[in-house]
């Protein structure tokens, strides 16, 4: 393999280990994915070999897809949490109406 690819894999492994540690912190995970993207972007700039540029670009595309999917999942989680909160509020209001003191 190319030294550039080997370096990218090493950096990816380090960042992926950080992502695993971040577990439930979506903002930190997106920042780390952004670092991965920048690493690929820098690697593309650092070589003049067309085949290597194409290979790295393809790998960078995978990172972009991963970022997009993660962002979409984060957005869905936020929307679901909002819906659950609204349903809980509605349920609470319904229960309170049923418990009004009789006059």
C-alpha positions in Angstrom: 0.0 0.0 0.0 0.9 3.6 -0.3 2.4 5.4 2.7 -0.4 8.0 2.4 -3.1 5.3 2.6 -1.3 3.7 5.6 -1.2 7.1 7.3 -4.9 7.6 6.7 -5.8 4.2 8.1 -3.7 4.9 11.2 -5.4 8.3 11.7 -8.8 6.7 11.0 -8.2 4.0 13.6 -7.3 6.6 16.2 -10.4 8.7 15.4 -12.7 5.7 15.3 -11.4 4.8 18.8 -12.4 8.3 20.0 -15.8 7.9 18.3 -16.4 4.6 20.2 -15.6 6.4 23.5 -17.9 9.3 22.6 -20.9 6.8 22.4 -23.8 9.0 23.1 -22.4 12.5 22.4 -23.6 13.2 18.8 -22.0 16.6 18.6 -18.6 15.2 19.5 -19.1 12.3 17.0 -19.9 14.8 14.2 -16.7 16.8 15.1 -14.7 13.6 14.9 -16.2 12.6 11.6 -15.3 16.1 10.4 -11.7 15.5 11.4 -11.8 12.3 9.3 -13.1 14.2 6.3 -10.3 16.8 6.7 -7.7 14.1 6.8 -8.9 12.7 3.5 -9.1 16.2 2.0 -5.5 16.8 3.0 -4.3 13.5 1.7 -5.9 14.2 -1.7 -3.9 17.5 -1.8 -0.7 15.8 -0.8 -0.4 13.5 -3.8 -0.1 14.0 -7.5 -0.9 10.4 -8.4 -4.3 10.3 -10.2 -5.1 6.7 -9.1 -4.2 7.5 -5.5 -6.3 10.6 -5.6 -9.3 8.6 -6.9 -8.8 6.0 -4.2 -8.7 8.5 -1.4 -11.6 10.5 -2.9 -13.7 7.3 -2.9 -12.7 6.7 0.8 -13.6 10.3 1.5 -17.0 9.7 0.0 -17.6 7.0 2.5 -16.9 9.4 5.3 -19.3 11.9 3.8 -22.0 9.3 3.6 -21.3 8.3 7.2 -21.6 11.9 8.3 -24.9 12.4 6.5 -26.4 9.2 7.9 -25.3 10.1 11.4 -26.7 13.6 11.1 -30.0 12.1 9.8 -30.1 9.7 12.7 -29.4 12.5 15.2 -32.3 14.6 13.6 -34.7 11.7 13.9 -33.7 11.0 17.5 -34.4 14.7 18.3 -37.8 14.6 16.5 -38.8 11.4 18.3 -37.8 12.9 21.7 -39.9 16.0 20.9 -42.9 13.8 20.0 -42.6 11.8 23.2 -42.4 15.0 25.2 -45.5 16.3 23.6 -47.4 13.0 24.1 -46.4 13.0 27.8 -47.7 16.5 28.1 -50.9 15.6 26.4 -51.3 12.5 28.6 -50.7 14.6 31.7 -53.3 17.1 30.7 -55.8 14.3 30.0 -55.2 12.8 33.5 -55.5 16.2 35.2 -58.8 16.8 33.5 -60.1 13.5 34.8 -59.1 14.3 38.3 -60.7 17.7 38.6 -62.6 18.0 41.9 -66.3 17.7 41.7 -68.4 20.6 43.0 
